[in-house]
Amino acid sequence: MGHCHPPVRSPPVAATSTLSEAESKRLLAAHGVPVVEERTAADPDTAARAAEELGYPAVAKLCGPAIAHKTERGLVRLNLSDESAVRAAAAELLDAARPEDGPVELLVARMVRGTRELIAGAHRDRQFGPVVMLGIGGVLAEALADVVFRLLPITRVDAEEMIEDLRTVRLLGPFRGEPPVDRDKLAGVLSGLSGLMESDDAVLSVDVNPLVVTEGVSVAVDALVEVRG
């Protein structure tokens, strides 16, 4: 006689959500990660005032917890040179919002320039537990595939070793007239990511891409935090 086995049920998938880019960056900043200075705005007039305060060239983005992939949807405007350009970009971005985006706002920042980009992040791996990541980003990311991982928690020495373990670590030295990357501050970014993951079990992943090197300092230009619930 055949045995009757009860049906195998998959464990329920926990509900997750993403914080908006503005909220994600505020969380990173609270853990010592340098983030680009920015303002939120509800309309073109407020966006234009924010750009005047922060300086030009400016960047404007449409921001909201349901908007994860801004670039693919054309929800980013770069190199805005004056108030009228910001106002026009803000109006276009608000018009591009879809009903499923839910509540949205504009995010305005001064454009951060740097010839080098890094990526950093952390996530809770099913097998290994929480890990932190550092890699070479930007146009070289796919070609180099230069990424290092460490299990959390990490010490300052672990963070420094991660930087040294990049195969293309020479890219962090003096580069095209720019000063070398401040490794102490970069180690601080990795320590901050570790601290964030350790302090809040609800945080499932943090994606900082890009981390732009400007005047030697690595600054989070875009970030996305995924949380439970």
C-alpha positions in Angstrom: 0.0 0.0 0.0 1.2 3.4 -0.8 1.8 5.8 2.1 -0.2 9.0 2.1 2.1 11.9 2.7 0.7 15.3 3.7 1.3 18.0 1.1 4.6 19.8 1.5 4.0 23.4 2.3 6.5 26.1 1.6 7.2 28.4 4.5 5.2 31.7 4.2 7.2 34.4 2.4 7.7 37.3 4.8 6.3 40.6 3.5 9.0 43.1 2.7 9.0 46.7 1.6 11.6 49.3 0.6 12.2 52.7 2.1 12.2 55.6 -0.2 15.6 56.9 -1.3 15.3 59.9 1.1 14.4 57.6 4.0 17.2 55.1 3.1 19.8 57.9 3.1 18.6 59.3 6.4 19.1 55.9 7.9 22.6 55.5 6.5 23.5 59.0 7.7 22.4 58.1 11.2 25.0 55.3 11.1 27.9 57.5 9.9 27.7 56.9 6.2 28.4 60.2 4.2 25.4 60.9 2.0 24.9 63.6 -0.6 23.2 66.7 0.8 19.7 66.9 -0.6 16.2 68.3 0.0 12.7 66.9 -0.5 10.1 68.9 -2.3 6.4 68.5 -3.1 6.2 70.8 -6.2 8.4 72.6 -8.8 8.6 75.8 -6.8 9.9 74.1 -3.7 12.3 72.1 -5.9 13.6 75.2 -7.5 14.2 76.9 -4.1 16.0 73.8 -2.9 18.3 73.8 -5.9 19.1 77.5 -5.3 20.1 76.7 -1.7 22.2 73.7 -2.6 23.9 75.0 -5.7 24.2 74.0 -9.4 24.4 71.8 -11.4 21.5 70.1 -9.7 19.9 66.6 -9.8 16.2 66.0 -9.5 14.6 62.6 -8.9 11.1 61.3 -8.3 11.1 59.5 -5.0 8.8 57.2 -3.1 8.8 53.9 -1.2 7.3 52.0 -4.3 9.8 53.5 -6.7 13.0 51.3 -6.7 14.3 51.6 -10.3 14.3 55.3 -11.2 16.9 55.2 -13.9 15.0 52.5 -16.0 11.9 54.6 -15.8 13.6 57.9 -16.6 12.8 59.3 -13.2 16.2 61.1 -12.8 17.2 64.4 -14.3 20.9 65.3 -14.3 23.0 68.5 -14.9 20.2 71.0 -14.3 21.9 74.3 -14.6 19.4 76.8 -13.4 16.1 77.5 -11.7 14.0 77.1 -14.8 15.6 73.8 -15.7 14.8 72.5 -12.2 11.3 73.7 -12.4 10.7 72.1 -15.8 12.3 68.8 -14.7 10.3 68.7 -11.5 7.0 69.2 -13.4 8.0 66.4 -15.8 8.9 64.0 -13.0 5.6 64.6 -11.1 3.7 64.0 -14.4 5.5 60.7 -14.8 4.2 59.3 -11.5 1.9 56.3 -11.8 -1.1 55.5 -9.5 0.8 52.3 -8.3 3.7 54.5 -7.1 1.6 55.7 -4.2 2.8 58.9 -2.4 5.7 60.5 -4.2 8.0 63.5 -3.6 10.9 65.2 -5.4 14.4 64.7 -4.3 16.8 67.6 -5.2 20.6 67.5 -4.7 23.7 69.2 -6.0 25.4 67.0 -8.5 28.3 65.1 -7.1 31.2 64.7 -9.5 33.8 62.0 -9.4 35.6 59.8 -11.9 35.5 56.8 -9.6 32.5 55.0 -8.3 32.2 52.2 -5.7 29.3 50.0 -4.6 28.6 48.9 -1.1 25.9 47.1 0.7 24.8 44.5 3.2 22.2 41.7 3.2 21.0 38.8 5.3 22.2 35.6 3.5 20.0 32.6 4.1 23.1 30.3 4.6 25.7 32.6 6.1 23.7 35.3 7.9 24.4 39.0 7.5 27.2 40.0 5.2 28.7 43.3 4.1 29.9 44.0 0.5 32.2 46.4 -1.2 33.0 46.6 -4.9 34.1 48.7 -7.9 31.1 50.3 -9.4 30.2 52.6 -12.3 31.0 51.7 -15.9 33.8 49.3 -14.9 31.5 47.2 -12.6 30.6 44.5 -15.0 33.9 44.3 -16.7 35.9 44.0 -13.5 33.4 42.1 -11.3 35.6 43.1 -8.4 33.6 42.6 -5.2 34.5 41.4 -1.7 32.3 40.2 1.2 32.7 39.7 4.9 30.4 38.1 7.5 29.0 40.6 10.1 29.8 41.9 12.5 33.0 43.4 11.2 35.8 45.2 13.0 37.6 48.3 11.7 40.5 46.0 10.7 38.0 43.8 8.8 36.8 46.9 6.9 40.4 47.9 6.1 41.2 44.4 4.9 38.1 44.4 2.6 39.4 47.5 0.9 42.9 45.9 0.5 41.3 42.7 -0.9 39.9 44.5 -4.0 41.9 43.3 -6.9 41.8 46.7 -8.4 42.8 48.5 -5.2 45.2 50.6 -7.2 42.1 52.5 -8.5 41.8 53.9 -5.0 45.2 55.6 -5.2 45.8 59.0 -6.8 43.8 59.0 -10.0 43.6 61.4 -12.9 44.7 64.4 -10.8 42.3 63.4 -8.0 43.6 62.7 -4.4 43.6 59.0 -3.2 40.5 57.6 -1.7 40.4 58.3 2.0 40.5 54.7 3.2 39.7 55.6 6.8 36.4 57.2 5.7 35.7 54.3 3.4 36.3 51.8 6.2 33.8 54.0 8.2 31.2 53.4 5.5 31.6 49.6 5.9 31.5 49.8 9.7 28.4 52.0 9.4 26.7 49.3 7.2 27.6 46.7 9.8 26.3 48.8 12.6 23.0 49.4 10.8 22.4 45.6 10.2 23.3 44.7 13.7 21.1 47.4 15.3 17.9 46.6 13.4 16.8 43.1 12.6 14.0 44.5 10.4 16.6 45.7 7.9 17.0 42.9 5.3 19.3 44.6 2.8 21.1 47.9 2.1 22.2 48.8 -1.4 24.5 51.8 -1.9 25.1 52.4 -5.6 26.8 54.5 -6.5 29.2 55.5 -3.7 31.0 58.3 -5.6 34.5 59.3 -4.7 34.7 63.1 -4.7 37.8 64.9 -3.3 38.9 61.5 -1.9 35.7 61.0 0.1 33.2 58.2 -0.7 29.7 59.7 -0.7 26.4 57.8 -1.1 24.6 59.3 -4.1 21.8 56.6 -4.2 20.7 54.1 -1.7 17.9 51.6 -1.1 17.0 49.9 2.2 14.7 46.9 2.2 12.9 46.1 5.5 10.5 43.4 6.8 6.8 44.2 6.7 
